[in-house]
Amino acid sequence: MAKPLEQARARELRAQGKSLKAIAAELGVSKSTCSLWLRDMPLSISKEEQTRRSRAAREPGEKVRQAAIAALRLETKLRAARMIGELSDQDLLLAGAIIYWCEGGKAKPHSGRNRVEMINSDPMVIELFLRFLAVAGVEGDRLRFQIQIHETADLEGAQRFWSELVGVEAGQFNRTGIKPVSRQTNRKNTGADYRGCLRIGVLRSAELYHQIAGWAHVAMSAAARGLRDDFGETRLMNDGAIVPSARLAPEDVDSGGLPDEARALRRRAVELRRAGWSRAAIGRALNLRDGAILGQLLRGEPPATEWLERASAWERIEEQAHELRAQGWGYRRISDRLAVPRWQVQAWLRESEEPGSPQAPEEDIRVEAMRKYWKERTARSGIESRLVSEAAAEQIGEMGLREILMAGALAYWCEGAKDKPYRLYERVRFINSDPLLVRAFLGFLRAAEVDRSRWSLRLHIHESGDLERARDFWMQETGLPRSAFAKDRIKRHVPKIVYSEERQQEYHGCLEVDVAKSADLYRRVEGWAIGAMVGERRAEERWREAAGTDPPTGTR
């Protein structure tokens, strides 16, 4: 028997429950030799006990590894925060505009509201936004605060917290908005640290809103610049949005009335009319949204017999209303003649009414004058808004690498996926429906030296949307080929809001940007963002407190 003493010792150790690896290390022999010696002595401990011992053996090394990762994580964040440094007034304008454009209320094409209003649960975002408002010249008496919180939370504690943060007595807050708790959701934002959201409203803020639009869009355009070579020069449109000058939509061009091909257009409209098409179908076929122009094209052309035969009685009455209106009849007279309510006549004819038309009856002069006034006022307001946005954009000036990284990190902090106390992923994942904001984020990735091979793009769209058109839209916006996009994610839920057909045509879904191997990038993003919001010193205190380490000497 070879090495009898070692074999005997091996059997003793095996009887004590030692593993083959531990026995081989102690005796200085190979693991295979131990396996041969002890083939008749299987380990008597349970699998669970073996797993526990294995974990216990790895624990010292795992603690060392985790400590090294924590040190690297902290150093990466601090280095990024130092790069941002203290914010100047121009930096605050840039930073505040970016977080507002991501988190604040924005005007919609179908809504004329231009009011500065933001709601958020992150105290750092609230602090930065208040500093931004101060630099933008907003006085404290123009601010209004409101807490929005779930009914099961500690309302008094939330009032004390937000009151101390903003420096305003809780009694001066607007009435608290209480949100009912839904049993269908598994909320994680509970406990003592949950303080709800704070809503900040600014009175008389239409001008400030357009300034924010100018600052934000210039910042995003600067980040997106260079992402594609064919973007062209950017400029501000009437709504304050910056779009590529070479890619203006047809509706952005003012034709000044009917184009030169009006005769050909009338010939085509009459052909469709005589073929039995309805007025609405002709408008869709010719892409004419202006009912007044369509009425002029069809002037004097009665409905086709074929259409009258298949049209419903209600459709024929509507057609008669249009014909009588073209002859100069008023709403009341048409209503009496056709025996239909006046509101129905107005609903049929309002879109086709042309203010100031010589056919308009006397009873509608006052209404038409009011429409003309508001149309002119809206046009003037649009021009004034554009001028305000352009003047604000000039305040930003040239943006360097530091400013682009800060703007991109703040946009990600507002719109991207962030780690939670109960979930640590450290992965960069950004999703949004705003094409300029998506292009700005891709430009930010380039500025952060993230190789394009690590980008993964994915379209998220509801099944009611036009998938092919959405794909083409995002390929054009990003300048990337179809091969750069992962499999589309189709949403099949029942939407709470049903949009009109016209607005549905503008729906392109959302684009997700996922960055592989992005732990280091995520730490830098956190450093740039939090460093900008609270400063390097407070950011370091926050990170050390979260990691459970002592701050360096002199920081407190």
C-alpha positions as CSV (number, residue, x, y, z in Angstrom):
1,M,0.0,0.0,0.0
2,A,1.5,3.3,-1.1
3,K,1.7,6.1,1.5
4,P,-0.1,4.1,4.3
5,L,0.2,7.0,6.8
6,E,-1.3,9.5,4.4
7,Q,-4.2,7.1,3.5
8,A,-5.0,6.6,7.2
9,R,-4.9,10.3,7.8
10,A,-7.2,10.9,4.8
11,R,-9.8,8.5,6.1
12,E,-9.7,10.2,9.5
13,L,-10.3,13.6,7.9
14,R,-13.0,12.1,5.7
15,A,-14.7,10.8,8.8
16,Q,-14.7,14.3,10.2
17,G,-16.7,15.5,7.1
18,K,-13.8,17.2,5.2
19,S,-14.1,17.5,1.5
20,L,-11.7,15.9,-1.0
21,K,-10.2,19.3,-1.8
22,A,-9.6,20.1,1.8
23,I,-8.0,16.7,2.5
24,A,-5.8,16.9,-0.6
25,A,-4.6,20.3,0.4
26,E,-3.7,19.2,3.9
27,L,-1.9,16.0,2.9
28,G,-0.1,17.5,-0.1
29,V,-1.5,15.0,-2.6
30,S,-3.7,15.4,-5.6
31,K,-7.5,15.4,-5.4
32,S,-7.7,12.4,-7.7
33,T,-5.5,10.4,-5.3
34,C,-7.7,11.2,-2.4
35,S,-10.7,10.2,-4.5
36,L,-9.1,6.8,-5.2
37,W,-8.3,6.3,-1.5
38,L,-11.7,7.3,-0.2
39,R,-14.0,5.8,-2.9
40,D,-15.6,3.7,-0.3
41,M,-16.3,6.6,2.0
42,P,-18.8,9.0,0.5
43,L,-19.4,12.3,2.3
44,S,-21.8,11.7,5.1
45,I,-23.0,15.3,5.4
46,S,-26.1,16.5,3.6
47,K,-26.1,18.5,0.4
48,E,-27.3,21.6,2.2
49,E,-24.5,21.3,4.8
50,Q,-22.0,20.9,2.0
51,T,-23.4,24.0,0.2
52,R,-23.2,25.9,3.5
53,R,-19.5,24.9,4.1
54,S,-18.7,25.8,0.5
55,R,-20.2,29.3,0.9
56,A,-18.4,29.7,4.2
57,A,-15.1,28.8,2.6
58,R,-15.7,31.4,-0.1
59,E,-17.0,34.1,2.2
60,P,-13.6,35.7,3.1
61,G,-12.6,36.0,-0.5
62,E,-16.1,37.3,-1.5
63,K,-15.9,40.0,1.2
64,V,-12.5,41.1,-0.2
65,R,-13.9,41.2,-3.7
66,Q,-17.0,43.2,-2.7
67,A,-14.9,45.7,-0.8
68,A,-12.7,46.2,-3.8
69,I,-15.8,46.7,-6.0
70,A,-17.3,49.2,-3.5
71,A,-14.0,51.1,-3.4
72,L,-13.9,51.2,-7.2
73,R,-17.5,52.2,-7.4
74,L,-17.0,55.1,-5.0
75,E,-13.8,56.3,-6.7
76,T,-15.5,56.2,-10.1
77,K,-18.5,58.3,-8.8
78,L,-16.2,60.8,-7.1
79,R,-14.0,61.2,-10.1
80,A,-17.1,62.0,-12.2
81,A,-18.5,64.4,-9.6
82,R,-15.2,66.3,-9.5
83,M,-15.3,66.7,-13.2
84,I,-18.6,68.6,-12.9
85,G,-17.5,70.7,-10.0
86,E,-19.4,73.8,-8.9
87,L,-22.2,75.0,-11.2
88,S,-22.2,78.5,-12.7
89,D,-25.4,80.4,-13.4
90,Q,-25.2,79.3,-17.0
91,D,-24.7,75.7,-15.9
92,L,-27.8,76.0,-13.6
93,L,-29.9,77.3,-16.6
94,L,-28.8,74.3,-18.6
95,A,-29.3,71.7,-15.9
96,G,-32.6,73.1,-14.7
97,A,-34.0,73.2,-18.3
98,I,-32.9,69.6,-18.9
99,I,-34.6,68.2,-15.8
100,Y,-37.7,70.3,-16.5
101,W,-37.9,69.1,-20.1
102,C,-37.7,65.5,-18.8
103,E,-39.9,65.8,-15.7
104,G,-42.0,69.0,-16.1
105,G,-45.3,69.7,-17.8
106,K,-45.0,70.5,-21.5
107,A,-47.4,72.1,-23.9
108,K,-49.0,69.7,-26.4
109,P,-49.9,70.5,-30.1
110,H,-53.6,70.3,-29.1
111,S,-53.2,72.4,-26.0
112,G,-52.2,76.0,-25.6
113,R,-51.1,75.7,-22.0
114,N,-47.6,77.2,-21.4
115,R,-47.2,76.9,-17.7
116,V,-44.2,75.9,-15.7
117,E,-45.2,73.0,-13.4
118,M,-43.2,70.1,-12.2
119,I,-43.8,67.2,-9.8
120,N,-41.1,64.9,-8.4
121,S,-40.3,62.7,-5.5
122,D,-36.5,63.1,-5.6
123,P,-35.3,65.8,-3.1
124,M,-32.2,66.3,-5.1
125,V,-34.1,67.1,-8.3
126,I,-36.4,69.5,-6.3
127,E,-33.4,71.3,-4.9
128,L,-31.7,71.7,-8.3
129,F,-35.0,73.0,-9.8
130,L,-35.4,75.6,-7.1
131,R,-31.8,76.8,-7.6
132,F,-32.6,77.0,-11.3
133,L,-35.7,79.1,-10.7
134,A,-33.8,81.5,-8.5
135,V,-31.1,82.0,-11.3
136,A,-33.9,82.4,-13.8
137,G,-35.3,85.4,-11.8
138,V,-38.4,83.7,-10.4
139,E,-39.3,85.3,-7.0
140,G,-40.5,83.2,-4.1
141,D,-44.0,84.7,-4.1
142,R,-44.7,83.2,-7.5
143,L,-44.1,79.7,-6.3
144,R,-46.9,77.3,-5.3
145,F,-46.2,74.0,-3.6
146,Q,-48.4,70.9,-3.2
147,I,-47.8,67.5,-1.7
148,Q,-49.2,64.5,-3.5
149,I,-49.0,61.3,-1.4
150,H,-50.8,58.0,-0.9
151,E,-53.5,57.7,1.7
152,T,-51.6,55.2,3.8
153,A,-48.4,57.3,4.2
154,D,-47.3,59.6,7.0
155,L,-48.7,62.9,5.9
156,E,-47.4,65.0,8.8
157,G,-43.9,63.6,8.4
158,A,-44.0,64.3,4.6
159,Q,-45.1,67.9,5.3
160,R,-42.2,68.5,7.7
161,F,-39.7,67.0,5.3
162,W,-40.8,69.0,2.2
163,S,-41.3,72.2,4.3
164,E,-37.7,72.0,5.6
165,L,-36.4,71.3,2.1
166,V,-38.0,74.2,0.3
167,G,-37.9,76.6,3.3
168,V,-41.7,77.3,3.3
169,E,-44.1,76.7,6.2
170,A,-46.3,73.7,5.6
171,G,-49.4,75.8,6.2
172,Q,-48.5,77.8,3.0
173,F,-48.7,74.7,0.9
174,N,-51.7,74.1,-1.3
175,R,-54.2,71.5,-0.3
176,T,-52.6,68.0,-0.3
177,G,-53.5,65.6,-3.0
178,I,-54.3,62.2,-1.5
179,K,-53.9,59.2,-3.8
180,P,-55.9,56.1,-3.1
181,V,-54.0,52.8,-2.8
182,S,-54.6,50.3,-5.6
183,R,-54.7,46.7,-4.7
184,Q,-53.6,45.8,-8.2
185,T,-50.1,47.2,-7.8
186,N,-47.2,46.0,-5.7
187,R,-45.7,49.2,-4.4
188,K,-42.1,49.4,-3.2
189,N,-42.2,53.1,-2.2
190,T,-43.5,52.5,1.3
191,G,-42.0,52.8,4.8
192,A,-40.5,55.7,6.7
193,D,-38.5,57.0,3.7
194,Y,-41.6,57.5,1.5
195,R,-42.7,61.2,1.5
196,G,-44.8,61.3,-1.6
197,C,-44.1,63.9,-4.4
198,L,-43.8,67.6,-4.3
199,R,-45.5,69.7,-7.1
200,I,-44.0,73.1,-7.9
201,G,-46.1,75.5,-9.9
202,V,-44.9,79.0,-11.1
203,L,-47.4,81.8,-11.5
204,R,-47.2,84.0,-14.6
205,S,-44.7,81.6,-16.2
206,A,-45.6,81.6,-20.0
207,E,-42.4,83.5,-20.8
208,L,-40.3,81.3,-18.5
209,Y,-41.7,78.2,-20.2
210,H,-40.5,79.4,-23.6
211,Q,-37.1,80.2,-22.2
212,I,-36.9,76.7,-20.8
213,A,-37.8,75.3,-24.2
214,G,-35.0,77.3,-25.8
215,W,-32.4,76.3,-23.2
216,A,-33.4,72.6,-23.2
217,H,-33.6,72.2,-27.0
218,V,-30.2,73.9,-27.6
219,A,-28.7,71.6,-25.0
220,M,-30.2,68.5,-26.5
221,S,-29.2,69.6,-30.0
222,A,-25.7,70.2,-28.9
223,A,-25.5,66.7,-27.5
224,A,-27.1,65.2,-30.6
225,R,-24.8,67.1,-33.0
226,G,-22.4,64.9,-34.8
227,L,-24.5,61.7,-34.2
228,R,-25.4,61.8,-37.9
229,D,-23.7,63.6,-40.7
230,D,-26.9,64.4,-42.5
231,F,-28.8,66.2,-39.7
232,G,-28.2,69.6,-41.2
233,E,-28.4,72.9,-39.4
234,T,-31.0,73.2,-36.7
235,R,-33.4,76.1,-36.1
236,L,-36.3,77.0,-33.8
237,M,-39.8,76.4,-35.0
238,N,-42.9,78.4,-33.9
239,D,-43.5,76.0,-31.0
240,G,-40.0,76.5,-29.7
241,A,-38.8,73.0,-30.8
242,I,-35.6,72.6,-32.6
243,V,-35.9,70.5,-35.8
244,P,-33.4,69.9,-38.6
245,S,-33.9,72.5,-41.3
246,A,-33.7,70.0,-44.1
247,R,-36.5,67.8,-42.6
248,L,-39.4,70.2,-42.3
249,A,-42.9,68.7,-42.4
250,P,-45.1,69.8,-45.3
251,E,-47.5,71.5,-42.9
252,D,-44.8,73.7,-41.6
253,V,-44.6,75.5,-45.0
254,D,-47.1,78.4,-45.4
255,S,-48.6,78.2,-49.0
256,G,-50.5,81.4,-48.6
257,G,-53.8,79.8,-49.9
258,L,-54.4,77.5,-52.9
259,P,-51.3,76.5,-54.8
260,D,-50.9,76.9,-58.6
261,E,-52.3,73.5,-59.3
262,A,-55.7,74.5,-57.9
263,R,-57.4,73.9,-61.3
264,A,-56.0,70.3,-61.5
265,L,-57.1,69.8,-57.9
266,R,-60.6,71.0,-58.6
267,R,-60.8,68.7,-61.6
268,R,-59.8,65.8,-59.5
269,A,-62.2,66.7,-56.7
270,V,-65.1,67.0,-59.2
271,E,-64.2,63.6,-60.7
272,L,-64.3,62.0,-57.3
273,R,-67.6,63.8,-56.6
274,R,-69.2,62.5,-59.8
275,A,-67.9,59.0,-59.0
276,G,-70.0,59.0,-55.9
277,W,-67.5,59.9,-53.2
278,S,-68.6,61.8,-50.1
279,R,-67.2,65.1,-49.1
280,A,-65.2,63.6,-46.2
281,A,-63.7,60.9,-48.5
282,I,-62.7,63.4,-51.1
283,G,-60.9,65.5,-48.4
284,R,-59.0,62.4,-47.2
285,A,-58.1,61.4,-50.7
286,L,-56.7,64.8,-51.6
287,N,-55.1,65.3,-48.2
288,L,-57.2,68.5,-47.6
289,R,-57.8,69.3,-44.0
290,D,-59.1,72.8,-44.7
291,G,-62.9,72.5,-45.2
292,A,-63.1,76.0,-46.7
293,I,-60.7,75.0,-49.6
294,L,-62.6,71.8,-50.2
295,G,-65.8,73.8,-50.3
296,Q,-64.4,76.1,-53.0
297,L,-63.2,73.1,-55.0
298,L,-66.7,71.5,-55.0
299,R,-68.6,74.8,-55.3
300,G,-71.6,74.3,-57.6
301,E,-71.1,70.6,-58.0
302,P,-74.1,68.7,-56.5
303,P,-73.7,65.2,-55.0
304,A,-73.7,62.3,-57.5
305,T,-76.9,60.3,-57.9
306,E,-75.0,57.1,-57.0
307,W,-73.9,58.6,-53.7
308,L,-77.4,59.9,-52.9
309,E,-78.8,56.4,-53.5
310,R,-76.6,54.8,-51.0
311,A,-76.1,57.6,-48.5
312,S,-78.1,57.7,-45.3
313,A,-80.7,60.3,-44.7
314,W,-78.5,62.0,-42.2
315,E,-75.6,62.2,-44.7
316,R,-77.9,63.8,-47.3
317,I,-79.1,66.4,-44.8
318,E,-75.5,67.3,-44.0
319,E,-74.8,67.7,-47.7
320,Q,-77.8,70.0,-48.1
321,A,-76.4,72.0,-45.1
322,H,-73.1,72.6,-46.9
323,E,-74.9,73.6,-50.1
324,L,-77.1,76.1,-48.3
325,R,-74.2,77.5,-46.4
326,A,-72.3,78.1,-49.7
327,Q,-75.3,80.2,-50.8
328,G,-74.9,82.4,-47.8
329,W,-77.5,81.0,-45.4
330,G,-77.1,81.4,-41.7
331,Y,-77.0,78.6,-39.1
332,R,-80.5,79.4,-37.8
333,R,-82.1,79.5,-41.2
334,I,-80.4,76.2,-42.2
335,S,-81.6,74.7,-39.0
336,D,-85.2,75.8,-39.6
337,R,-85.1,74.6,-43.2
338,L,-83.7,71.2,-42.5
339,A,-85.4,70.7,-39.2
340,V,-82.2,69.8,-37.3
341,P,-80.8,71.4,-34.1
342,R,-78.6,74.4,-34.6
343,W,-75.7,72.8,-32.7
344,Q,-75.7,70.0,-35.3
345,V,-75.5,72.5,-38.1
346,Q,-72.6,74.2,-36.4
347,A,-70.8,71.0,-35.9
348,W,-71.1,70.1,-39.6
349,L,-70.1,73.5,-40.9
350,R,-67.7,75.0,-38.4
351,E,-64.5,73.4,-39.8
352,S,-65.4,74.5,-43.4
353,E,-66.2,78.1,-42.3
354,E,-63.7,80.7,-43.7
355,P,-63.6,83.8,-41.4
356,G,-64.2,86.9,-43.5
357,S,-65.7,85.1,-46.4
358,P,-68.0,87.2,-48.5
359,Q,-70.6,84.4,-48.3
360,A,-70.8,84.7,-44.5
361,P,-74.2,86.0,-43.4
362,E,-74.6,89.1,-41.2
363,E,-75.7,87.1,-38.1
364,D,-72.2,85.5,-38.0
365,I,-70.2,88.7,-38.3
366,R,-69.5,88.9,-34.6
367,V,-68.5,85.3,-34.3
368,E,-66.2,85.6,-37.3
369,A,-64.6,88.7,-35.9
370,M,-63.9,86.9,-32.6
371,R,-62.4,83.9,-34.5
372,K,-60.2,86.3,-36.5
373,Y,-59.1,88.1,-33.4
374,W,-58.1,84.9,-31.6
375,K,-56.4,83.5,-34.8
376,E,-54.3,86.6,-35.1
377,R,-53.5,86.6,-31.4
378,T,-52.4,83.0,-31.5
379,A,-50.2,83.8,-34.4
380,R,-48.6,86.7,-32.6
381,S,-48.2,84.6,-29.5
382,G,-46.4,81.9,-31.5
383,I,-44.0,84.5,-33.0
384,E,-43.3,86.0,-29.5
385,S,-42.8,82.5,-28.1
386,R,-40.3,81.7,-30.8
387,L,-38.4,85.0,-30.2
388,V,-38.2,84.3,-26.4
389,S,-36.9,80.8,-27.1
390,E,-34.3,82.0,-29.5
391,A,-33.1,84.7,-27.1
392,A,-32.9,82.2,-24.3
393,A,-30.9,79.7,-26.5
394,E,-28.3,82.4,-27.1
395,Q,-27.6,82.5,-23.4
396,I,-26.3,78.9,-23.3
397,G,-23.5,79.6,-25.7
398,E,-21.1,76.8,-26.8
399,M,-21.3,73.5,-24.9
400,G,-18.1,71.6,-24.2
401,L,-17.6,68.0,-23.1
402,R,-18.3,68.7,-19.5
403,E,-21.7,70.4,-20.2
404,I,-22.7,67.6,-22.6
405,L,-21.9,64.9,-20.1
406,M,-23.8,66.8,-17.3
407,A,-26.8,67.3,-19.5
408,G,-26.9,63.7,-20.7
409,A,-26.4,62.4,-17.1
410,L,-29.3,64.6,-15.8
411,A,-31.6,63.4,-18.6
412,Y,-30.7,59.8,-17.8
413,W,-31.3,60.4,-14.1
414,C,-34.8,61.7,-14.9
415,E,-35.8,59.2,-17.7
416,G,-33.5,56.2,-17.4
417,A,-33.5,53.0,-15.3
418,K,-32.0,53.6,-11.8
419,D,-30.9,51.2,-9.1
420,K,-33.1,50.8,-6.0
421,P,-32.1,50.0,-2.4
422,Y,-33.6,46.5,-3.0
423,R,-32.2,46.1,-6.5
424,L,-28.6,46.8,-7.7
425,Y,-28.1,46.2,-11.4
426,E,-25.8,49.1,-12.5
427,R,-27.0,48.8,-16.1
428,V,-27.7,51.8,-18.4
429,R,-31.2,51.5,-20.0
430,F,-33.0,54.5,-21.4
431,I,-36.4,54.6,-23.1
432,N,-38.3,57.6,-24.5
433,S,-40.7,58.7,-27.2
434,D,-39.1,62.2,-27.8
435,P,-36.8,61.8,-30.9
436,L,-34.7,64.8,-30.0
437,L,-34.1,63.5,-26.5
438,V,-33.2,60.0,-27.8
439,R,-30.8,61.5,-30.3
440,A,-29.3,63.6,-27.5
441,F,-28.8,60.5,-25.3
442,L,-27.1,58.7,-28.2
443,G,-24.8,61.7,-28.6
444,F,-24.1,61.6,-24.9
445,L,-23.1,58.0,-25.2
446,R,-20.6,59.0,-27.9
447,A,-19.3,61.8,-25.7
448,A,-18.8,59.3,-22.9
449,E,-16.8,57.1,-25.3
450,V,-19.2,54.2,-25.3
451,D,-18.5,52.1,-28.4
452,R,-21.5,51.8,-30.7
453,S,-21.2,48.0,-30.8
454,R,-22.5,48.1,-27.2
455,W,-25.7,49.9,-28.1
456,S,-28.9,47.9,-28.4
457,L,-32.0,49.6,-29.7
458,R,-35.5,48.3,-29.4
459,L,-38.8,49.7,-30.5
460,H,-41.7,49.6,-28.0
461,I,-45.1,50.2,-29.7
462,H,-48.7,49.3,-29.1
463,E,-50.3,46.8,-31.4
464,S,-52.7,49.6,-32.7
465,G,-49.7,51.6,-34.1
466,D,-48.1,51.3,-37.6
467,L,-45.1,49.1,-36.9
468,E,-43.4,49.6,-40.3
469,R,-43.8,53.3,-40.3
470,A,-42.5,53.5,-36.7
471,R,-39.4,51.4,-37.7
472,D,-38.7,53.8,-40.6
473,F,-39.2,56.8,-38.3
474,W,-36.6,55.7,-35.7
475,M,-34.2,54.5,-38.3
476,Q,-34.3,57.9,-39.9
477,E,-34.0,59.7,-36.5
478,T,-31.1,57.7,-35.3
479,G,-29.3,57.2,-38.6
480,L,-28.8,53.5,-37.7
481,P,-29.6,50.5,-39.9
482,R,-32.3,47.9,-39.2
483,S,-29.6,45.5,-38.0
484,A,-28.9,47.8,-35.0
485,F,-32.4,47.2,-33.7
486,A,-33.4,44.2,-31.5
487,K,-36.7,42.5,-31.8
488,D,-39.7,44.9,-31.4
489,R,-41.7,44.7,-28.2
490,I,-45.4,44.9,-29.0
491,K,-47.7,46.1,-26.2
492,R,-51.1,44.5,-26.2
493,H,-52.8,46.2,-23.2
494,V,-56.0,48.2,-23.6
495,P,-55.0,51.9,-23.6
496,K,-56.8,54.2,-21.2
497,I,-56.8,57.0,-23.7
498,V,-58.1,56.6,-27.2
499,Y,-56.6,59.2,-29.6
500,S,-58.1,60.6,-32.8
501,E,-57.0,59.2,-36.1
502,E,-55.0,62.3,-36.9
503,R,-53.0,62.0,-33.6
504,Q,-52.7,58.3,-34.1
505,Q,-50.8,59.0,-37.3
506,E,-48.2,60.8,-35.3
507,Y,-47.7,57.8,-32.9
508,H,-44.2,56.2,-33.3
509,G,-43.9,54.3,-30.0
510,C,-40.8,54.6,-27.8
511,L,-37.2,53.7,-28.4
512,E,-35.2,51.8,-25.8
513,V,-31.5,52.2,-25.7
514,D,-29.7,49.4,-23.7
515,V,-26.0,49.5,-23.2
516,A,-24.1,46.3,-22.5
517,K,-21.3,46.0,-20.0
518,S,-22.4,49.4,-18.6
519,A,-21.6,49.1,-14.9
520,D,-18.7,51.7,-15.1
521,L,-20.9,54.0,-17.3
522,Y,-23.7,53.8,-14.8
523,R,-21.4,54.8,-12.0
524,R,-20.1,57.7,-14.0
525,V,-23.6,58.8,-14.9
526,E,-24.5,58.8,-11.2
527,G,-21.4,60.8,-10.4
528,W,-22.1,63.4,-13.0
529,A,-25.8,63.7,-12.2
530,I,-25.7,63.8,-8.4
531,G,-22.5,65.9,-8.5
532,A,-24.5,68.5,-10.5
533,M,-27.5,68.3,-8.3
534,V,-26.0,68.5,-4.8
535,G,-22.2,69.1,-5.3
536,E,-19.2,66.9,-4.7
537,R,-19.1,67.0,-0.9
538,R,-22.7,66.2,-0.3
539,A,-22.6,63.5,-3.0
540,E,-19.6,61.9,-1.3
541,E,-21.4,61.9,2.1
542,R,-24.5,60.3,0.4
543,W,-22.4,57.5,-1.2
544,R,-20.4,56.8,1.9
545,E,-23.5,56.6,4.0
546,A,-25.1,54.2,1.6
547,A,-21.9,52.0,1.5
548,G,-21.6,52.1,5.3
549,T,-18.1,53.6,5.2
550,D,-16.6,56.5,7.2
551,P,-16.1,59.8,5.4
552,P,-12.6,61.1,5.0
553,T,-11.2,63.5,7.6
554,G,-12.5,67.1,7.2
555,T,-15.7,66.4,5.2
556,R,-18.0,66.9,8.2
